[in-house]
């Protein structure tokens, strides 16, 4: 009896050792597969990071160009305003009568108004061009983000079937529990009525 028991225990020990070894191998294989998938995802991120960096450089160039154009415009506005002020003072010294001075002032104000409207139009044009460039960069970056397809992880066929069966069982149990409740309530109402 003792010999039969030791043989049984030896067989059980060998079986457990095989199970542990299989379990270890499957865990190592799963870990390797996960590492390979992670490496692929990281490599895919490199493309996105590069595109993001390029977009940042483009946006920096756009903002720098727009700021440069606005600063140049501001310098032109200040130069024109100073030149007009100097011209106005020179005209004031040359005028003989007050009506001539008023007429000259009206002309200067009209020219200043036209210059201000023109400067505003140039400012809006610069800002619209910058906004269009920003939209173009944004469109490129979103197009690049959608161009890299995501890989779907496939489950083995056995796992899919098990998931489907468990979903069917869950649905069936939900249906039976939902249907059973109204019947029980109806029965309790009937017994109360009697």
Secondary structure, DSSP 8 states (H G I E B T S, - for coil): -HHHHHHHHHHHHHHHHHHHHHHHHHHHHHHHHHHHHHHHHHHHHHHHHHHHHHHHHHHHHHHHHHHHHHHHHHHHHHHHHHHHHHHHHHHHHH--SHHHHHHHHHHHHHHHHHHHHHHHHHHHHHHHHHHHHHHHHHHHHHHHHHHS--------HHHHHHHHHHHHHHHHHHHHHHHHHHHHHHHHHHHHH-
